[in-house]
Amino acid sequence: MVLQSPDNLDISISSRLHLSRPSTSRSASTSSIRTSRSAINLLPHYQASGIPPVPSTPLAPQLSFPHVSTDNAVATSVSSSASSINAIEAGDVTGGAMLMSPVDADTDVVDAEGIVKAADGDTAQALRESLKKTLNYQDDVTLRARRKSSSVTETTIAHDAEYAPRQYFVLTHAGKPVFMTRQGRLSDEELTNVMGIMQALISVYADDGDKLRCINAGETRITFLLRAPLYYACVSSWGEPESVGRLHLEYLHLQILSVVTGSQLSKIFERRTNFDLGRLLDGTESFLHSLIRRLQFDMSMTTASLNVLKIDATVRGKVAELLLPPKEMKDTLYVLLFADNKVVTLVRPKKHSVHPADLHLLLNTVSSSALSSTLDSSSWLPICLPKYNSNGFLYAYVSFMSKPNTSVAIPPSDAQPLDSTRDPAGANHENNSSGVTEDMKTGDVHVGLAVITANRDGFERLQEWAGTVIETLRAKGWLASIFTAAENQDITASGLGIPGLRHFIYKSRTHVQLVTPNWEEPYADESERTRLITLYQLVHDAVHARSGQPGGPLKLQFIRTDTECVLGWVTSPFELYVALSPKLPKSAAVAAANALTRWVKKGEAELFLRDAPVF
């Protein structure tokens, strides 16, 4: 199949403040694509969807585009069993607006003007009464346009390049604050009012047997996640799909569960409905703040995959064999060797597999705490891995290792540990695209060993075994190889020699692992990276139909703006998201995507963790 460029698109819109209210069987949300000094808001729907089963890895398929035609003012998308595509040409926009996204014809949209006026009374009761009056109000100006098998709605372009930090709130079902990212900026009275309004909004819908999912107000969206007895909210104007905000809130919930298990939460609030959970979690806020920083740019969390350290396959295999626990350590669940937030190798039992979310929580917990600043010592902490068992604790033995002294030529067997003093002016992690937290930007790479066990009294036995493992890593020179590999993650888009390529994200669905290059021009500035990540999230949401798009999942999605074009391509063995020059013709985009898959195929032994031993 060959893709031909669509004709110019011209869709007029009308934009207004609105509240999106799904019924128990329907939902709506708003998302946007930001270009430099502009933003295109898409309106997809949200629905949970899992990753389909993945067969064994076949040869990488070659990419080609189907024909795309337009019909009057609305560009239609031709769907087939092979692929489907939406093309957004930012250069063709007139009047500051344009859209290409399917929308559910039965979506309820509620006018928010009355809600704003009612809120002036500053009481929850007034808010309840105002909301009840508008529950069934239908927005009569929503633009709907038919295409062959679904409908198309409008998007707007906001001429604003500012990406204000997202705000996150956690409160109990009684309205008591638990956590917020703006703490210190609000007085106690203001904080109480904010939490009270959120609790009132949620309770209005709960009283009607419904759930509030999001509120859309211009470019700002407030996304809610209800996990009784806790409520979560995210305020964002980045223009990402609703599914992204809900994913962030779900991770916050899982991080809290890693400290207080689900059964403990239930028992606490059964006894005292107005319990102050914030005091119980006092001291763990650093975990939540670190997690939030990771969520902004780490696409491995969005794609439910792992970041893996690029290293020689032989070294990785020998290290994995070394990490196999002896038979007497029968309560061992996982043995993990990691460098910063990248996995070097992972050893597990035959009958267990680690969920990516649990691994992200584990890495976030050990990396954002004081553990990473204490080298060549052992730590022991209880942790709940919610995807493994949300109602019980496991125990983590953690040890961070100092870098071997490689400044002089000595045999690996005589290598001695380097003084753990850190140089703040050391290696720069600014170009790492995998979401390294601020806590880890101290100059040095952090290499650690983590052993997860169900034995709460197993510290001394694990400490003895881990000490032997670390000594062997140093003696064989493997630890030095790991540090060298972590300090020289030199994958760059420009270094691949593919014309027009600026950045990419490659996910192996077979291995559930991710490959991304370092950030470089034109994404050296954080606002530019934010725009690209938002585009990636929009394409990812579209190809997986995370927002309930009527056409279902796609195999291909192509978006062009005035700053870059982004291609999303999903096959059985992999997912590929590519950022290219905006002036690149589609034939060159196809060639770039195919060249990337060949490059990954050639280097997959170093790029991915494959055939790790089990016990």
C-alpha positions in Angstrom: 0.0 0.0 0.0 1.1 3.5 -0.7 0.1 6.6 1.3 -0.8 9.8 -0.6 -0.9 13.1 1.1 -4.4 14.4 1.9 -5.7 17.6 0.6 -5.8 20.7 2.7 -8.1 20.5 5.7 -10.4 23.2 6.8 -12.7 22.6 9.7 -14.5 25.5 11.4 -15.2 25.2 15.1 -16.8 26.9 18.0 -15.2 26.7 21.4 -16.7 27.2 24.8 -16.2 26.3 28.4 -17.8 23.0 29.1 -18.0 20.3 31.7 -17.7 16.8 30.5 -20.1 14.4 32.3 -20.1 10.8 31.3 -22.9 8.5 32.3 -22.3 5.2 33.9 -21.7 3.7 30.5 -20.3 6.7 28.6 -17.4 9.1 29.0 -15.8 12.1 27.4 -12.5 14.0 27.6 -10.5 16.6 25.9 -6.9 16.4 24.7 -4.6 18.7 22.7 -1.6 18.8 20.4 0.8 21.6 21.1 2.9 23.2 18.5 5.4 25.9 19.1 3.3 28.9 20.3 0.1 26.9 19.7 -2.0 24.0 20.8 -4.5 21.7 19.0 -7.0 20.2 21.4 -8.4 16.7 20.6 -11.6 15.3 22.2 -11.3 11.5 22.4 -13.0 9.2 24.9 -11.4 7.2 27.7 -11.8 3.4 28.1 -9.4 1.1 29.9 -7.7 -1.3 27.5 -5.1 -3.9 28.1 -2.1 -4.9 26.0 -3.0 -7.7 23.7 -1.1 -11.0 23.9 2.1 -10.9 21.9 3.4 -13.7 19.7 7.0 -14.6 19.3 9.0 -12.1 17.4 8.8 -12.3 13.6 10.9 -10.5 11.1 10.3 -6.7 11.3 7.5 -5.8 8.9 7.9 -3.0 6.3 5.8 0.0 6.7 3.6 1.5 4.0 0.7 4.0 4.2 -2.9 3.6 2.9 -4.5 6.2 0.7 -6.2 9.0 2.6 -8.9 11.2 1.0 -10.8 14.2 2.2 -14.4 15.1 1.8 -15.3 18.8 1.7 -14.4 20.4 5.0 -13.9 17.1 6.8 -10.9 14.8 6.2 -12.1 11.2 6.3 -9.9 8.3 7.4 -9.9 5.1 5.4 -9.7 2.1 7.7 -8.6 -1.4 6.8 -7.3 -4.5 8.5 -3.8 -3.2 7.8 -3.9 0.4 9.1 -5.8 3.6 9.6 -4.5 7.1 9.6 -5.4 10.7 10.6 -3.3 13.5 9.2 -3.3 16.9 10.8 -1.7 19.6 8.7 -1.0 22.5 11.0 0.1 24.7 8.1 -3.4 24.3 6.6 -5.2 25.7 9.6 -7.3 28.8 9.0 -9.1 30.8 11.6 -7.0 29.2 14.4 -8.8 25.9 14.6 -8.8 22.3 13.2 -9.5 18.8 14.3 -9.2 15.1 13.3 -10.5 12.7 16.0 -13.4 10.3 16.4 -16.0 11.1 19.1 -18.8 9.1 20.6 -22.1 10.4 19.3 -23.8 9.8 22.6 -21.4 11.8 24.8 -23.0 14.1 27.4 -21.6 17.6 27.5 -22.7 19.9 30.4 -22.6 23.6 30.2 -20.4 24.9 33.1 -21.5 28.5 33.2 -24.1 27.9 35.8 -21.6 25.9 37.9 -19.2 28.8 37.9 -21.9 31.2 39.1 -23.0 28.9 41.8 -19.5 28.5 43.1 -19.5 32.2 44.0 -21.5 31.2 47.1 -18.4 29.3 48.1 -20.4 26.6 49.8 -20.6 22.9 48.9 -24.4 23.0 49.2 -24.7 25.7 46.6 -22.4 23.8 44.3 -24.4 20.6 44.7 -27.7 22.5 43.8 -26.1 24.1 40.8 -24.7 20.9 39.5 -27.9 19.0 39.9 -29.7 21.6 37.7 -27.2 21.1 34.9 -26.7 17.3 35.0 -28.9 16.7 32.0 -28.1 19.8 30.0 -27.0 19.0 26.5 -24.4 21.2 24.8 -26.2 22.2 21.5 -23.1 23.6 19.8 -21.0 20.5 19.7 -19.8 20.1 16.1 -20.4 16.5 14.7 -19.4 15.4 11.3 -19.9 12.0 9.8 -17.3 9.8 8.2 -17.6 6.3 6.9 -17.7 4.4 10.2 -17.6 7.0 12.9 -17.8 10.8 13.6 -15.3 13.7 13.7 -15.2 16.5 16.1 -13.2 19.8 16.2 -10.1 20.9 18.0 -8.9 24.4 18.8 -5.5 26.0 18.5 -4.5 28.0 21.5 -1.7 30.4 20.8 0.2 29.7 24.1 3.5 27.9 24.5 3.4 27.9 28.3 3.3 24.6 30.1 2.4 25.3 33.6 3.3 22.5 36.0 0.6 20.0 36.6 -1.1 20.0 40.0 -1.9 16.9 41.9 -4.3 16.5 44.8 -5.1 13.5 47.1 -7.9 13.7 49.6 -10.0 11.3 51.6 -13.6 10.6 51.0 -14.3 12.9 53.9 -12.5 15.8 52.2 -9.4 15.7 54.4 -6.2 16.6 52.4 -3.6 13.8 52.1 -1.1 15.2 49.5 -0.8 18.1 47.1 2.0 19.4 44.9 1.2 23.1 45.7 1.7 22.7 49.4 3.0 25.9 50.9 1.3 28.1 48.3 -2.1 27.8 49.9 -3.2 28.8 53.4 -4.9 26.2 55.5 -8.2 27.8 54.9 -7.7 27.9 51.1 -6.6 24.3 51.1 -9.7 23.3 53.0 -11.9 25.1 50.5 -10.1 23.5 47.5 -10.5 20.0 49.0 -14.1 20.7 50.0 -15.1 21.8 46.5 -13.5 18.7 45.0 -15.2 16.4 47.5 -18.5 18.1 46.8 -18.1 17.7 43.0 -17.4 14.0 43.4 -20.2 13.4 45.9 -22.8 15.1 43.6 -22.2 12.5 40.9 -21.8 9.7 43.5 -25.2 10.6 44.9 -26.7 10.0 41.4 -24.9 6.6 41.0 -22.3 8.1 38.6 -18.6 8.9 38.7 -17.0 12.2 37.8 -14.1 11.6 35.4 -13.0 15.0 34.3 -13.9 18.7 34.0 -12.9 20.6 30.8 -12.6 24.3 31.3 -11.0 25.9 28.2 -7.5 24.6 27.9 -7.5 23.2 31.5 -8.7 19.8 32.4 -9.3 18.4 35.9 -9.1 14.7 35.9 -10.4 12.6 38.8 -9.7 9.1 39.9 -11.8 7.5 42.7 -10.1 4.7 44.7 -12.2 4.6 47.9 -11.4 5.7 50.5 -9.1 8.1 48.5 -9.9 10.6 45.8 -7.3 11.8 43.3 -7.3 14.9 41.0 -4.9 16.2 38.4 -5.1 19.7 37.0 -3.3 20.1 33.6 -3.3 22.5 30.7 -0.7 20.5 28.6 -3.3 19.1 26.2 -2.6 15.5 26.8 -5.4 12.8 26.6 -7.6 12.1 29.6 -6.1 8.7 29.8 -2.6 10.2 30.6 -4.0 12.1 33.6 -5.7 9.0 34.9 -2.6 7.0 34.5 -0.6 9.5 36.6 -3.3 9.4 39.3 -3.3 5.6 39.2 0.5 5.6 39.8 0.0 8.0 42.7 -2.5 5.5 44.2 -0.1 2.6 43.7 2.7 4.5 45.3 0.6 5.2 48.4 -0.4 1.5 48.5 3.4 0.6 48.5 3.5 2.3 51.9 0.0 1.5 53.3 -1.5 -1.6 51.9 -5.1 -1.7 50.6 -6.3 -3.8 53.5 -4.7 -1.4 56.0 -6.4 1.5 54.3 -9.8 -0.2 54.5 -9.5 -1.1 58.1 -8.3 2.5 59.1 -11.3 4.2 57.4 -13.8 1.6 58.6 -12.8 2.6 62.2 -12.5 6.3 61.6 -14.0 7.9 58.5 -12.4 11.2 59.2 -8.9 9.7 59.7 -6.0 12.1 58.9 -4.0 9.9 56.4 -1.6 12.8 55.7 0.0 12.4 59.1 0.4 8.7 58.7 2.2 9.3 55.3 4.4 12.1 56.8 8.0 11.5 55.5 7.0 9.7 52.4 6.1 12.8 50.3 9.5 12.5 48.6 8.4 9.3 47.0 5.3 11.0 45.5 7.2 14.0 44.3 9.9 11.9 42.7 7.2 9.7 41.0 5.5 12.8 39.7 8.8 14.1 38.2 9.3 10.8 36.5 5.7 10.7 35.1 6.2 14.0 33.2 8.7 12.6 30.7 9.2 8.9 31.2 7.4 7.2 28.4 8.2 3.8 29.8 5.5 4.4 32.4 3.0 5.5 29.8 3.7 2.5 27.6 3.8 0.0 30.6 7.4 -1.1 29.8 10.9 -1.1 31.3 13.9 1.0 30.6 16.9 -1.4 30.1 20.6 -0.5 30.2 22.4 -0.9 26.9 25.3 -3.2 27.6 27.2 -6.0 26.1 25.0 -9.1 26.0 27.8 -11.4 27.3 28.3 -9.2 30.4 24.6 -9.1 31.0 24.2 -12.8 30.7 27.1 -13.6 33.1 25.8 -11.1 35.7 22.4 -12.7 35.5 23.8 -16.1 36.2 25.6 -14.7 39.2 22.4 -13.3 40.6 20.6 -16.7 40.7 19.9 -17.2 44.4 20.8 -20.5 46.2 18.1 -23.1 46.9 18.0 -22.3 50.6 16.8 -18.7 49.8 13.4 -20.2 48.9 11.4 -17.1 49.8 13.2 -14.9 47.2 10.9 -13.4 44.7 13.0 -11.1 42.5 16.7 -10.2 42.2 17.2 -6.9 40.4 20.4 -5.1 39.3 19.9 -1.6 38.1 21.7 1.6 37.1 19.7 4.7 37.9 16.2 3.9 36.7 17.4 1.4 34.0 17.4 -2.4 34.5 20.7 -4.2 34.0 19.2 -7.7 34.6 16.3 -9.2 36.5 16.1 -12.8 37.9 12.7 -14.3 38.9 11.0 -17.6 39.7 9.6 -19.6 36.8 6.0 -19.1 37.9 6.2 -15.4 38.5 6.7 -12.3 36.3 7.2 -8.8 37.5 4.6 -6.2 36.5 6.2 -3.0 35.0 4.3 -0.8 37.5 5.7 -2.7 40.4 9.2 -2.3 39.1 8.7 1.4 38.5 7.5 1.8 42.1 10.4 -0.2 43.5 13.0 1.8 41.5 11.3 5.1 42.4 11.2 4.2 46.1 14.9 3.1 46.4 16.2 5.9 44.2 14.3 8.8 45.7 15.3 8.0 49.3 18.5 8.4 51.2 19.5 4.8 50.3 21.1 5.9 47.0 23.5 8.3 48.9 24.8 5.6 51.2 27.2 3.5 49.2 28.6 0.0 50.1 26.1 -0.5 52.9 22.9 -2.5 53.2 19.3 -1.3 53.8 16.1 -3.2 54.6 12.6 -1.9 54.0 9.1 -3.2 53.8 7.3 -2.5 50.5 4.0 -3.5 49.0 4.0 -4.2 45.3 0.3 -3.6 44.5 0.3 -5.5 41.2 1.7 -8.5 42.9 -0.4 -8.3 46.1 -2.0 -5.0 47.2 -2.9 -6.4 50.7 0.5 -7.5 52.0 4.1 -6.4 52.4 7.3 -7.9 50.9 10.8 -6.9 52.1 13.5 -5.4 50.0 17.2 -5.7 50.6 18.9 -2.8 48.9 22.6 -2.0 48.4 24.2 0.7 46.3 27.7 0.1 45.1 30.6 2.5 44.7 32.3 2.8 41.4 35.4 0.7 41.0 38.7 2.6 40.7 39.5 2.4 37.0 41.9 5.4 36.9 44.9 3.1 36.9 45.5 0.0 34.9 45.1 -2.9 37.3 43.8 -6.4 36.8 40.1 -6.7 37.4 40.7 -9.2 40.3 42.6 -6.4 42.2 40.0 -3.7 41.6 39.4 -1.6 44.8 36.3 0.5 45.5 36.5 4.2 44.9 36.0 6.7 47.7 32.2 7.3 47.8 32.7 11.1 47.8 30.6 12.6 45.0 31.5 15.3 42.6 28.5 17.5 41.9 30.1 18.7 38.7 30.4 15.2 37.3 28.5 13.5 34.5 25.5 15.4 33.2 22.2 13.5 33.0 20.4 16.4 31.4 20.2 14.6 28.0 18.8 11.4 29.4 15.3 10.9 28.0 14.2 8.2 30.5 12.9 10.4 33.3 15.9 10.5 35.8 14.7 12.3 38.9 16.3 15.3 40.4 17.4 13.2 43.4 19.7 11.3 41.0 21.2 14.3 39.2 24.2 14.5 41.6 26.9 13.8 39.1 27.4 10.0 39.5 25.6 7.0 38.2 23.8 5.0 40.9 24.2 1.2 40.5 22.3 -0.9 43.0 21.2 -4.4 43.9 17.7 -5.1 45.2 16.5 -8.5 46.4 12.7 -8.9 47.1 11.7 -11.6 49.6 8.7 -12.6 51.5 10.8 -13.5 54.6 10.7 -10.6 57.0 13.6 -12.1 59.0 15.8 -12.7 56.0 18.1 -9.7 56.2 21.2 -11.3 57.6 21.1 -14.2 55.1 20.6 -11.8 52.2 23.3 -9.5 53.4 25.8 -12.4 53.4 24.8 -13.6 50.0 24.7 -10.1 48.4 28.2 -9.3 49.8 29.5 -12.3 48.0 27.8 -11.3 44.8 29.1 -7.8 44.9 32.7 -9.0 45.6 32.4 -11.2 42.5 31.0 -8.3 40.4 34.1 -6.3 41.3 36.6 -9.1 40.9 35.4 -10.1 37.4 35.3 -6.5 36.3 31.6 -6.7 35.5 30.7 -3.8 37.9 33.2 -1.6 36.1 31.5 -2.5 32.8 28.1 -1.6 34.2 29.3 1.8 35.3 31.0 2.4 32.0 27.8 1.4 30.1 25.6 3.6 32.3 27.9 6.6 31.9 28.0 6.2 28.1 24.5 5.7 27.0 25.3 7.3 23.7 22.1 6.6 21.6 21.2 9.7 19.7 18.8 10.2 16.9 21.4 12.2 14.9 24.0 9.5 15.4 21.9 7.0 13.5 22.3 8.8 10.2 18.6 8.6 9.3 17.5 11.7 7.3 15.0 13.9 9.1 14.9 11.8 12.3 14.8 13.9 15.5 13.7 11.5 18.3 12.0 8.1 18.7 10.5 5.6 21.1 10.7 1.9 20.3 8.9 -0.6 22.5 9.5 -4.2 22.1 6.1 -5.8 22.9 7.8 -9.2 23.1 10.1 -8.2 25.8 8.0 -5.3 27.3 11.0 -3.0 27.1 11.7 0.4 25.7 14.5 2.1 23.7 14.8 5.9 23.5 17.7 8.2 22.5 19.2 11.0 24.5 17.5 14.4 24.1 19.3 16.7 21.7 18.4 19.7 19.5 15.7 20.7 18.8 14.5 19.3 22.1 17.2 20.8 24.4 14.6 23.1 25.9 12.2 21.6 28.4 9.1 23.2 26.8 10.1 21.6 23.5 10.4 18.2 25.1 7.1 18.8 26.8 5.4 19.5 23.5 6.9 16.3 21.9 6.0 14.1 24.9 2.4 15.4 24.6 2.3 14.5 20.9 3.7 11.0 21.7 0.9 10.6 24.3 -1.8 11.7 21.9 -0.6 9.2 19.2 -0.2 6.5 21.8 -3.7 7.1 23.0 -5.1 7.0 19.5 -3.4 3.8 18.3 -4.6 2.0 21.4 -8.0 3.6 21.6 -7.4 4.4 25.2 -10.1 7.1 25.1 -12.7 4.8 23.7 -12.4 5.9 20.1 -15.3 4.3 18.1 -13.0 2.9 15.4 -11.0 1.0 18.0 -7.2 0.6 18.0 -5.2 1.6 15.0 -2.1 0.2 13.5 -0.9 3.6 12.2 -1.3 7.2 13.2 0.4 10.2 11.6 0.3 13.8 12.8 2.0 16.8 11.2 2.4 20.1 13.0 4.5 23.2 12.1 7.3 22.0 14.3 7.5 18.2 13.7 5.5 15.3 12.4 5.0 12.3 14.6 4.3 8.7 13.3 2.9 6.0 15.5 3.1 2.4 14.2 1.9 -0.7 16.1 2.7 -4.3 15.0 2.7 -7.6 16.9 6.4 -7.5 17.9 6.8 -3.8 18.5 5.5 -0.2 18.8 7.3 2.7 17.2 6.8 6.4 17.8 9.0 8.6 15.6 9.5 12.4 15.6 10.6 13.8 12.2 11.2 17.1 10.5 7.9 18.8 9.7 8.9 19.2 6.0 9.8 15.6 5.5 7.6 13.9 2.8 5.6 10.9 3.8 7.8 8.6 1.7 10.8 9.7 3.8 8.9 9.2 7.0 8.2 5.6 5.9 11.9 5.1 5.1 12.9 6.5 8.5 10.6 4.1 10.3 11.8 1.1 8.4 15.4 2.1 8.9 14.8 2.4 12.7 13.3 -1.1 12.9 16.4 -2.5 11.1 18.7 -0.7 13.4 16.9 -2.1 16.5 16.9 -5.6 15.1 20.6 -5.4 14.5 21.4 -4.3 18.0 18.7 -6.0 20.0 21.2 -8.2 21.9 22.6 -5.1 23.6 19.4 -3.1 23.7 17.1 -5.6 25.4 17.2 -7.9 28.3 16.6 -11.3 26.7 16.5 -14.9 28.0 17.2 -13.9 31.6 17.6 -17.1 33.8 14.8 -18.1 36.2 14.9 -20.2 39.3 
